[in-house]
Every structure is written in C-alpha cells, then in structure tokens.
Amino acid sequence: MQLLLIRHGETVRIESETGVADPELTAAGRRQAARLADWLALHERLDHLVVSPLRRARETAAPIAERLSMEPEVLHRLAEFDANSSSYIPMEEMKATRHPRLAAMVEGRWEEFGGVPEPETFRRRVLETIGAIAEGHPGESVAVVCHGAVINAYLGDVIGTPRLLWFEPRYTSIHRVLISRAGVRSVETLNECPHLAADPQSV
C-alpha cells in the first residue's frame, strides 16, 4: 500500500491561554490546504483519508474530503505530542527567536510545556496507530493528515534513527511511504510540496 503522511497547514500562534490550545489555520494555511486538495484531486488516487482530531489537521483535511467526496476517519491516537498544552508556537518562530521550548522539544523534555511525559510512549502510539492503518488497507493509497512529530516518529522508525525529531516537515508537505503486503516499509519521498510551487504566498 501507499501511505501519504501529510502535515497540517500554517497555524496561528496561541500562548499563555488557560485550558488546552487547539489553534486554527492562518489565512496562508487555508490557502495551502486548498492547493493541496486541488493537487491531490488531479494527481493522486486516494482510497481512504485519515485525520488527527486537532483543529489544524481537520481544517487541512476538510478541502481534501470535499474535493474527493470522502469521509475522513478521525483517529485520536494521531494527535500531536503537545495536544494538551495551553500554548502553540509555530516552529519557525521558535527557531528565529531561539525560544527555550525548541530545545526542550528536541531533547525530549516535553512535559515542561504540557506535552506527553514519555516520548517513547508517544512513538509507540504513533507506530501502532499507523501500523494498524496500513494493515487495514492493503493495496490501497491512504492519506493521513497529522503533525510534524507524528511524521518524525513514524519515518524515523522506518529509516532506523533513534532521534524523535530529526527533520522539519513543511506545511502541507507530503511524505510518501510504500508498505508491502509482507510489511516491508520504504520511504519514497520527503517534503513533497508541488502544490505550493506556483503560489509564493502559500510557502
């Protein structure tokens, strides 16, 4: 089967909020999602669509579902590691400002900002969830709209790196994995963004 792991679009910043932060897409993020849906409708054959329950993922998946007349399957175990945090700071801002949260993320100190306390538990959850998707759809093409760390955890296991966060998926990027009926996995592409090439405002 073919697995398309897709990161959500650009997301608004939320910090120092009481309760759980579940941010929406920015205007640019909505454009990215629309262009992604148009591109998939023209160039891909999708048999199934799976999405994280978080708002930014659902808003990214919505145009895909509409264009392809599909009903997304929402899987709560695909939520990002910081789903219960009270803040959301975009990666590009953390890198530009050297925000202390970035170092905590890379070093696995996720509990410091409301993330899951055990990174390895998160990795196992991701592998089990995506593994079950693959087993349930042999010979099919399935798109999974999710999050950066989810994509890192799964692809890192495929290539055998021990690092949980080892590369940065771009907004609405596609990461293509081929999985044989015997369970052999291979990464075909990383960070595909052909849908954004003609729209500088979406990058």
One Martini backbone bead per residue (centre of mass of N, CA, C, O) as a GRO file, in nm:
protein
  203
    1MET     BB    1   0.102   0.032   0.010
    2GLN     BB    2   0.012   0.381   0.022
    3LEU     BB    3   0.160   0.643   0.222
    4LEU     BB    4   0.032   0.969   0.318
    5LEU     BB    5   0.203   1.205   0.488
    6ILE     BB    6   0.042   1.501   0.632
    7ARG     BB    7   0.081   1.818   0.700
    8HIS     BB    8  -0.029   2.080   0.819
    9GLY     BB    9  -0.095   2.396   0.818
   10GLU     BB   10  -0.071   2.697   0.895
   11THR     BB   11  -0.054   2.834   1.232
   12VAL     BB   12  -0.161   2.980   1.494
   13ARG     BB   13  -0.088   3.169   1.774
   14ILE     BB   14  -0.064   3.033   2.117
   15GLU     BB   15  -0.040   3.201   2.442
   16SER     BB   16  -0.129   3.195   2.764
   17GLU     BB   17  -0.361   2.989   2.788
   18THR     BB   18  -0.639   2.868   2.908
   19GLY     BB   19  -0.608   2.557   2.866
   20VAL     BB   20  -0.647   2.419   2.551
   21ALA     BB   21  -0.470   2.425   2.258
   22ASP     BB   22  -0.662   2.468   1.930
   23PRO     BB   23  -0.560   2.572   1.655
   24GLU     BB   24  -0.584   2.740   1.366
   25LEU     BB   25  -0.565   2.846   1.063
   26THR     BB   26  -0.437   3.040   0.854
   27ALA     BB   27  -0.472   3.191   0.561
   28ALA     BB   28  -0.231   3.039   0.441
   29GLY     BB   29  -0.322   2.756   0.536
   30ARG     BB   30  -0.582   2.751   0.363
   31ARG     BB   31  -0.439   2.770   0.093
   32GLN     BB   32  -0.269   2.519   0.119
   33ALA     BB   33  -0.507   2.320   0.147
   34ALA     BB   34  -0.641   2.384  -0.125
   35ARG     BB   35  -0.397   2.310  -0.306
   36LEU     BB   36  -0.370   2.023  -0.210
   37ALA     BB   37  -0.648   1.922  -0.298
   38ASP     BB   38  -0.617   1.983  -0.599
   39TRP     BB   39  -0.366   1.806  -0.646
   40LEU     BB   40  -0.481   1.534  -0.552
   41ALA     BB   41  -0.720   1.524  -0.751
   42LEU     BB   42  -0.520   1.517  -1.011
   43HIS     BB   43  -0.261   1.301  -0.901
   44GLU     BB   44  -0.437   1.113  -0.708
   45ARG     BB   45  -0.518   0.795  -0.552
   46LEU     BB   46  -0.771   0.773  -0.311
   47ASP     BB   47  -0.918   0.551  -0.055
   48HIS     BB   48  -0.823   0.714   0.212
   49LEU     BB   49  -0.900   0.920   0.512
   50VAL     BB   50  -0.693   1.056   0.770
   51VAL     BB   51  -0.730   1.218   1.104
   52SER     BB   52  -0.673   1.431   1.327
   53PRO     BB   53  -0.848   1.599   1.592
   54LEU     BB   54  -0.713   1.851   1.532
   55ARG     BB   55  -0.789   2.144   1.389
   56ARG     BB   56  -0.552   2.179   1.184
   57ALA     BB   57  -0.604   1.901   1.051
   58ARG     BB   58  -0.907   1.923   0.980
   59GLU     BB   59  -0.873   2.182   0.800
   60THR     BB   60  -0.685   2.038   0.595
   61ALA     BB   61  -0.882   1.793   0.520
   62ALA     BB   62  -1.150   1.921   0.417
   63PRO     BB   63  -1.081   1.980   0.112
   64ILE     BB   64  -1.023   1.688   0.042
   65ALA     BB   65  -1.298   1.567   0.110
   66GLU     BB   66  -1.457   1.747  -0.089
   67ARG     BB   67  -1.306   1.686  -0.360
   68LEU     BB   68  -1.331   1.348  -0.303
   69SER     BB   69  -1.575   1.248  -0.145
   70MET     BB   70  -1.487   1.213   0.169
   71GLU     BB   71  -1.465   1.040   0.484
   72PRO     BB   72  -1.310   1.103   0.756
   73GLU     BB   73  -1.087   0.948   0.978
   74VAL     BB   74  -1.080   0.978   1.324
   75LEU     BB   75  -0.768   0.975   1.518
   76HIS     BB   76  -0.659   1.027   1.840
   77ARG     BB   77  -0.363   0.884   1.813
   78LEU     BB   78  -0.266   1.143   1.611
   79ALA     BB   79  -0.193   1.330   1.808
   80GLU     BB   80  -0.001   1.547   1.935
   81PHE     BB   81   0.225   1.572   2.198
   82ASP     BB   82   0.088   1.885   2.262
   83ALA     BB   83  -0.235   1.872   2.290
   84ASN     BB   84  -0.238   1.977   2.618
   85SER     BB   85  -0.148   2.246   2.567
   86SER     BB   86  -0.171   2.611   2.623
   87SER     BB   87   0.026   2.621   2.365
   88TYR     BB   88   0.125   2.771   2.034
   89ILE     BB   89   0.438   2.757   1.851
   90PRO     BB   90   0.586   2.812   1.583
   91MET     BB   91   0.874   2.692   1.457
   92GLU     BB   92   0.985   2.950   1.316
   93GLU     BB   93   0.981   3.119   1.577
   94MET     BB   94   1.162   2.945   1.757
   95LYS     BB   95   1.411   2.966   1.572
   96ALA     BB   96   1.435   3.282   1.555
   97THR     BB   97   1.427   3.314   1.897
   98ARG     BB   98   1.527   3.077   2.067
   99HIS     BB   99   1.329   2.911   2.207
  100PRO     BB  100   1.320   2.700   2.483
  101ARG     BB  101   1.119   2.493   2.362
  102LEU     BB  102   1.296   2.372   2.142
  103ALA     BB  103   1.500   2.224   2.319
  104ALA     BB  104   1.288   2.054   2.468
  105MET     BB  105   1.191   1.903   2.223
  106VAL     BB  106   1.461   1.774   2.122
  107GLU     BB  107   1.522   1.649   2.427
  108GLY     BB  108   1.232   1.539   2.551
  109ARG     BB  109   1.096   1.787   2.741
  110TRP     BB  110   0.764   1.792   2.718
  111GLU     BB  111   0.644   1.848   3.010
  112GLU     BB  112   0.723   2.161   3.027
  113PHE     BB  113   0.464   2.219   2.793
  114GLY     BB  114   0.235   1.977   2.804
  115GLY     BB  115   0.344   1.721   2.724
  116VAL     BB  116   0.429   1.422   2.701
  117PRO     BB  117   0.631   1.249   2.932
  118GLU     BB  118   0.677   1.004   2.707
  119PRO     BB  119   0.821   0.972   2.408
  120GLU     BB  120   0.805   0.658   2.367
  121THR     BB  121   0.500   0.642   2.392
  122PHE     BB  122   0.442   0.810   2.145
  123ARG     BB  123   0.586   0.635   1.938
  124ARG     BB  124   0.419   0.378   1.982
  125ARG     BB  125   0.146   0.501   1.910
  126VAL     BB  126   0.214   0.574   1.620
  127LEU     BB  127   0.299   0.293   1.516
  128GLU     BB  128   0.034   0.147   1.583
  129THR     BB  129  -0.162   0.328   1.423
  130ILE     BB  130  -0.027   0.316   1.139
  131GLY     BB  131  -0.008   0.010   1.125
  132ALA     BB  132  -0.319  -0.035   1.125
  133ILE     BB  133  -0.376   0.114   0.866
  134ALA     BB  134  -0.206  -0.064   0.679
  135GLU     BB  135  -0.349  -0.337   0.748
  136GLY     BB  136  -0.647  -0.220   0.658
  137HIS     BB  137  -0.501  -0.122   0.349
  138PRO     BB  138  -0.435  -0.318   0.123
  139GLY     BB  139  -0.338  -0.176  -0.185
  140GLU     BB  140  -0.365   0.116  -0.095
  141SER     BB  141  -0.441   0.473  -0.069
  142VAL     BB  142  -0.329   0.674   0.211
  143ALA     BB  143  -0.426   0.958   0.394
  144VAL     BB  144  -0.242   1.143   0.658
  145VAL     BB  145  -0.346   1.396   0.871
  146CYS     BB  146  -0.105   1.576   1.071
  147HIS     BB  147   0.217   1.588   1.232
  148GLY     BB  148   0.546   1.642   1.280
  149ALA     BB  149   0.605   1.426   1.507
  150VAL     BB  150   0.455   1.193   1.378
  151ILE     BB  151   0.630   1.184   1.124
  152ASN     BB  152   0.901   1.150   1.265
  153ALA     BB  153   0.842   0.886   1.418
  154TYR     BB  154   0.777   0.705   1.177
  155LEU     BB  155   1.018   0.760   0.982
  156GLY     BB  156   1.241   0.700   1.187
  157ASP     BB  157   1.170   0.397   1.203
  158VAL     BB  158   1.216   0.325   0.906
  159ILE     BB  159   1.533   0.436   0.906
  160GLY     BB  160   1.663   0.406   1.216
  161THR     BB  161   1.628   0.647   1.408
  162PRO     BB  162   1.647   0.762   1.748
  163ARG     BB  163   1.527   1.022   1.671
  164LEU     BB  164   1.236   1.204   1.698
  165LEU     BB  165   1.363   1.491   1.595
  166TRP     BB  166   1.512   1.512   1.254
  167PHE     BB  167   1.293   1.689   1.098
  168GLU     BB  168   1.119   1.939   0.882
  169PRO     BB  169   0.808   1.968   0.809
  170ARG     BB  170   0.615   2.107   0.591
  171TYR     BB  171   0.354   2.267   0.499
  172THR     BB  172   0.159   2.029   0.343
  173SER     BB  173   0.337   1.798   0.331
  174ILE     BB  174   0.462   1.508   0.160
  175HIS     BB  175   0.497   1.158   0.276
  176ARG     BB  176   0.623   0.868   0.117
  177VAL     BB  177   0.503   0.528   0.170
  178LEU     BB  178   0.598   0.191   0.126
  179ILE     BB  179   0.391  -0.113   0.172
  180SER     BB  180   0.400  -0.428   0.201
  181ARG     BB  181   0.236  -0.726   0.264
  182ALA     BB  182   0.494  -0.801   0.458
  183GLY     BB  183   0.584  -0.500   0.589
  184VAL     BB  184   0.763  -0.346   0.403
  185ARG     BB  185   0.942  -0.038   0.438
  186SER     BB  186   0.950   0.272   0.233
  187VAL     BB  187   1.098   0.570   0.148
  188GLU     BB  188   1.027   0.782  -0.121
  189THR     BB  189   0.943   1.067   0.021
  190LEU     BB  190   1.014   1.415   0.108
  191ASN     BB  191   0.866   1.713   0.111
  192GLU     BB  192   0.624   1.745  -0.071
  193CYS     BB  193   0.534   2.068  -0.275
  194PRO     BB  194   0.384   2.118  -0.565
  195HIS     BB  195   0.129   2.297  -0.475
  196LEU     BB  196   0.329   2.562  -0.398
  197ALA     BB  197   0.503   2.664  -0.645
  198ALA     BB  198   0.276   2.887  -0.770
  199ASP     BB  199   0.257   3.009  -0.449
  200PRO     BB  200   0.428   3.221  -0.253
  201GLN     BB  201   0.208   3.272  -0.020
  202SER     BB  202   0.214   2.949   0.074
  203VAL     BB  203   0.525   2.916   0.187
   0.00000   0.00000   0.00000
